[in-house]
Amino acid sequence: LSCLKYVKDSGLSTIELMGYDLEVDAGAPIWKLPWDQTTDEQAERAAWRAKVEPEKLFADVRALYADHGVDIHILKPECNLDGRDAQTDEEIEYWFKAAKALGATAMTRELPNLKNPAAVEKGLRRLAKFCDRYDIDIAFHNHTQLNATTYDGPLFDWSERFKINFDIAHYVAANEDDPLDFIRKYHDRLASIHVKDRTTKAHKARTTPFGEGDTPLKEMFALLQKEKWIVPCDIEMEYIIPVGSDAVGEVCRARRYCRSVIEG
């Protein structure tokens, strides 16, 4: 239960829980990250999933986190849910049942390639049916492929359950326009915001400790407060941890920074 301990030690009360951490806390075999697992180990994990009852198993995980004052508001599955033909209903439902049992309101997945919408529409429309059935949103996460017009295409027409998990720092690293304009435009579709700091392309798009990059975090929090837009903001730790520190220490540092700019 190291994930829960780290969250508590960081002074946080909400989390976007990774599917790998969820399953480890629930007693799954193979304590390796997905990309480190062999084919046989992946098969063993899949066999474990097929045998468990997600509704009960993950309700117990939810209760454990709740007992320690931590809310799981979003789940990031271990697979990239896309509704393609190769994904069985059982595989998709496993993660929706897990999210429902956890009390999560959404699941995150990578933003699809919307330059070719026809290639992804069928799968995402299929996925939307599960969203409706389980009352769970899908929040699309961006790296540096997102720009101000990405969502002008048809994706939101396919389902009202499709939302945005906006990574503001990746946006700053990839674009020259104001990310706050993106928030203003899509505030009603934001499921959450990943909060970290990066520099612009002109400054080599580096990931930095909070307050040392070009990401307008202070202005972002001020905008959300002013407009009374309630959007969960999750600290994401991606920069190289300084010598003498550790991940928990750096998350605590980030939390203190966020609190300081929020409180002014």
C-alpha positions as CSV (number, residue, x, y, z in Angstrom):
1,L,0.0,0.0,0.0
2,S,2.9,2.3,-0.7
3,C,0.8,4.6,-3.0
4,L,-1.6,5.4,-0.3
5,K,1.2,6.0,2.2
6,Y,2.9,8.4,-0.3
7,V,-0.3,10.3,-0.8
8,K,-0.8,10.7,2.9
9,D,2.8,11.7,3.5
10,S,2.4,14.3,0.8
11,G,-0.5,15.9,2.6
12,L,-3.0,15.3,-0.2
13,S,-6.6,14.3,0.1
14,T,-7.5,13.5,-3.5
15,I,-5.8,11.5,-6.2
16,E,-6.0,10.4,-9.9
17,L,-5.2,6.8,-9.2
18,M,-3.1,4.8,-11.7
19,G,-4.6,1.4,-12.7
20,Y,-1.3,-0.3,-11.8
21,D,-1.3,1.1,-8.3
22,L,-5.0,0.2,-7.9
23,E,-4.5,-3.4,-8.8
24,V,-1.4,-3.8,-6.7
25,D,-3.3,-2.4,-3.7
26,A,-6.1,-4.9,-4.5
27,G,-3.7,-7.9,-4.4
28,A,-2.9,-8.4,-8.1
29,P,0.1,-10.6,-9.1
30,I,3.1,-9.3,-10.9
31,W,4.5,-6.2,-9.1
32,K,6.0,-4.7,-12.2
33,L,5.0,-1.7,-14.3
34,P,3.2,-2.8,-17.5
35,W,6.1,-2.0,-19.8
36,D,8.4,-4.2,-17.7
37,Q,6.1,-7.2,-17.7
38,T,6.9,-10.2,-19.9
39,T,4.2,-11.7,-22.1
40,D,3.6,-14.5,-19.6
41,E,3.3,-12.0,-16.8
42,Q,0.8,-9.9,-18.7
43,A,-1.2,-13.1,-19.3
44,E,-1.1,-13.8,-15.6
45,R,-2.4,-10.4,-14.7
46,A,-5.1,-10.7,-17.3
47,A,-6.1,-14.1,-15.9
48,W,-6.4,-12.5,-12.4
49,R,-8.6,-9.7,-13.8
50,A,-10.9,-12.3,-15.3
51,K,-11.4,-14.0,-11.9
52,V,-12.0,-11.0,-9.6
53,E,-15.2,-9.1,-9.0
54,P,-14.3,-5.5,-9.6
55,E,-17.4,-4.1,-7.8
56,K,-16.5,-5.7,-4.5
57,L,-12.7,-5.7,-4.8
58,F,-12.3,-2.0,-5.7
59,A,-15.0,-0.9,-3.3
60,D,-12.7,-2.3,-0.6
61,V,-9.9,-0.2,-2.0
62,R,-12.1,2.8,-2.0
63,A,-13.0,2.2,1.7
64,L,-9.3,1.8,2.6
65,Y,-8.4,5.1,0.9
66,A,-11.5,6.8,2.5
67,D,-10.5,5.6,5.9
68,H,-7.3,7.5,5.5
69,G,-9.0,10.7,4.2
70,V,-8.2,10.2,0.5
71,D,-10.7,10.5,-2.3
72,I,-10.1,8.8,-5.6
73,H,-11.7,11.2,-8.0
74,I,-10.3,9.9,-11.3
75,L,-8.9,6.5,-12.5
76,K,-6.3,6.1,-15.1
77,P,-6.6,2.6,-16.5
78,E,-3.6,0.5,-17.3
79,C,-4.7,0.2,-20.9
80,N,-5.6,3.0,-23.3
81,L,-9.4,2.6,-23.6
82,D,-10.3,3.2,-27.2
83,G,-13.1,0.9,-27.9
84,R,-11.3,-0.8,-30.8
85,D,-12.6,-4.2,-32.0
86,A,-9.7,-6.0,-30.3
87,Q,-10.9,-4.7,-26.9
88,T,-13.7,-7.1,-25.6
89,D,-16.7,-5.8,-23.7
90,E,-15.4,-7.6,-20.7
91,E,-12.1,-5.8,-20.8
92,I,-13.8,-2.4,-21.1
93,E,-16.3,-3.2,-18.5
94,Y,-13.6,-4.2,-16.0
95,W,-12.3,-0.7,-15.9
96,F,-15.7,1.0,-15.8
97,K,-16.8,-1.3,-13.0
98,A,-13.5,-0.4,-11.2
99,A,-14.0,3.3,-11.6
100,K,-17.6,3.1,-10.4
101,A,-16.6,1.1,-7.4
102,L,-13.9,3.6,-6.5
103,G,-16.4,6.5,-6.6
104,A,-14.4,8.1,-9.5
105,T,-16.3,10.5,-11.8
106,A,-14.0,9.9,-14.8
107,M,-11.2,7.9,-16.4
108,T,-8.3,9.4,-18.2
109,R,-6.8,8.3,-21.5
110,E,-4.6,9.8,-24.1
111,L,-6.0,12.2,-26.6
112,P,-6.7,10.4,-29.9
113,N,-5.3,11.5,-33.2
114,L,-8.1,13.9,-34.3
115,K,-6.3,14.6,-37.6
116,N,-8.0,11.4,-38.8
117,P,-11.3,11.4,-36.9
118,A,-12.8,8.6,-39.1
119,A,-10.1,6.2,-37.7
120,V,-11.2,6.7,-34.1
121,E,-14.9,7.6,-34.3
122,K,-16.3,4.0,-34.3
123,G,-14.2,3.0,-31.2
124,L,-15.0,6.1,-29.2
125,R,-18.7,6.0,-30.0
126,R,-18.6,2.4,-28.7
127,L,-16.8,3.6,-25.6
128,A,-19.4,6.3,-25.1
129,K,-22.1,3.7,-24.6
130,F,-20.2,2.4,-21.6
131,C,-19.8,5.9,-20.3
132,D,-23.6,6.3,-20.4
133,R,-24.2,2.9,-18.8
134,Y,-21.9,3.4,-15.9
135,D,-22.2,7.2,-15.5
136,I,-18.5,7.7,-15.9
137,D,-16.8,10.3,-18.1
138,I,-13.7,9.8,-20.3
139,A,-11.2,12.7,-19.9
140,F,-8.7,13.0,-22.7
141,H,-5.1,13.8,-21.6
142,N,-2.7,15.9,-23.6
143,H,1.0,15.9,-24.0
144,T,2.4,18.4,-26.5
145,Q,0.0,17.4,-29.4
146,L,-2.8,19.7,-28.1
147,N,-3.4,23.2,-29.5
148,A,-6.2,25.8,-29.4
149,T,-8.2,24.3,-32.2
150,T,-7.7,20.5,-31.5
151,Y,-11.2,20.2,-30.0
152,D,-12.9,22.2,-32.7
153,G,-13.4,18.9,-34.5
154,P,-16.2,16.4,-34.0
155,L,-15.0,14.6,-30.8
156,F,-17.4,16.4,-28.5
157,D,-20.3,15.7,-30.9
158,W,-19.8,12.0,-30.3
159,S,-20.7,12.1,-26.6
160,E,-21.4,14.5,-23.8
161,R,-19.5,12.2,-21.6
162,F,-16.2,13.1,-23.3
163,K,-14.2,15.6,-21.2
164,I,-10.7,17.1,-21.0
165,N,-7.9,16.3,-18.6
166,F,-5.9,19.4,-19.4
167,D,-2.2,19.3,-18.8
168,I,-1.4,23.1,-18.7
169,A,2.4,22.7,-18.6
170,H,2.6,20.5,-21.7
171,Y,0.4,23.1,-23.4
172,V,2.8,25.8,-22.5
173,A,5.7,23.8,-23.8
174,A,4.1,23.2,-27.2
175,N,2.2,26.5,-27.9
176,E,2.8,30.2,-27.9
177,D,-0.8,31.3,-27.1
178,D,-2.2,31.8,-23.6
179,P,-3.3,28.5,-21.9
180,L,-5.8,30.5,-19.9
181,D,-7.8,31.2,-23.1
182,F,-8.0,27.4,-23.5
183,I,-9.4,27.1,-20.0
184,R,-11.9,29.9,-20.7
185,K,-13.1,28.2,-23.9
186,Y,-13.5,24.7,-22.5
187,H,-14.1,25.3,-18.8
188,D,-17.4,23.4,-18.9
189,R,-15.6,20.3,-20.4
190,L,-12.7,20.2,-18.0
191,A,-12.7,17.1,-15.8
192,S,-9.4,18.0,-14.2
193,I,-6.1,19.8,-14.7
194,H,-2.7,18.3,-14.4
195,V,-0.6,20.9,-12.5
196,K,3.2,21.1,-13.1
197,D,5.6,23.7,-14.5
198,R,7.4,23.8,-17.8
199,T,9.2,26.4,-19.9
200,T,8.1,27.5,-23.4
201,K,9.8,26.2,-26.6
202,A,11.9,29.4,-26.6
203,H,13.3,28.3,-23.3
204,K,13.8,24.7,-24.4
205,A,10.5,23.3,-23.1
206,R,12.1,22.1,-19.9
207,T,10.1,20.6,-17.0
208,T,11.0,22.5,-13.8
209,P,10.2,22.7,-10.1
210,F,7.0,24.7,-9.5
211,G,7.5,28.4,-9.9
212,E,10.7,28.1,-12.0
213,G,9.1,27.7,-15.4
214,D,6.8,29.7,-17.7
215,T,3.5,28.0,-16.8
216,P,1.0,30.6,-15.4
217,L,-0.1,28.6,-12.4
218,K,-0.8,31.6,-10.2
219,E,-3.0,33.1,-13.0
220,M,-4.7,29.8,-13.6
221,F,-5.7,29.4,-10.0
222,A,-6.9,33.1,-9.9
223,L,-9.0,32.5,-13.0
224,L,-10.7,29.4,-11.5
225,Q,-11.4,31.3,-8.3
226,K,-12.7,34.4,-10.0
227,E,-15.1,32.5,-12.2
228,K,-16.0,29.9,-9.5
229,W,-15.1,27.1,-11.9
230,I,-14.7,24.0,-9.7
231,V,-12.0,21.9,-11.5
232,P,-9.9,19.3,-9.7
233,C,-6.2,20.1,-10.0
234,D,-3.8,17.2,-9.6
235,I,-0.1,17.8,-8.9
236,E,2.1,15.9,-11.3
237,M,5.7,15.4,-10.4
238,E,7.9,15.0,-13.5
239,Y,11.1,17.0,-13.1
240,I,14.3,15.3,-11.9
241,I,14.3,15.0,-8.1
242,P,17.2,17.0,-6.6
243,V,19.9,15.2,-4.7
244,G,19.0,15.0,-1.1
245,S,15.2,15.0,-1.7
246,D,12.7,12.4,-2.8
247,A,9.3,12.3,-4.6
248,V,7.3,12.9,-1.4
249,G,9.4,15.9,-0.5
250,E,9.0,17.4,-3.9
251,V,5.2,16.9,-4.0
252,C,5.1,18.6,-0.6
253,R,7.1,21.4,-2.1
254,A,4.7,21.7,-5.0
255,R,1.7,21.6,-2.7
256,R,3.1,24.5,-0.6
257,Y,3.8,26.5,-3.8
258,C,0.2,26.0,-5.0
259,R,-1.2,27.0,-1.7
260,S,1.0,30.1,-1.5
261,V,-0.1,31.4,-5.0
262,I,-3.8,30.5,-4.2
263,E,-3.8,32.3,-0.9
264,G,-1.7,35.2,-2.4
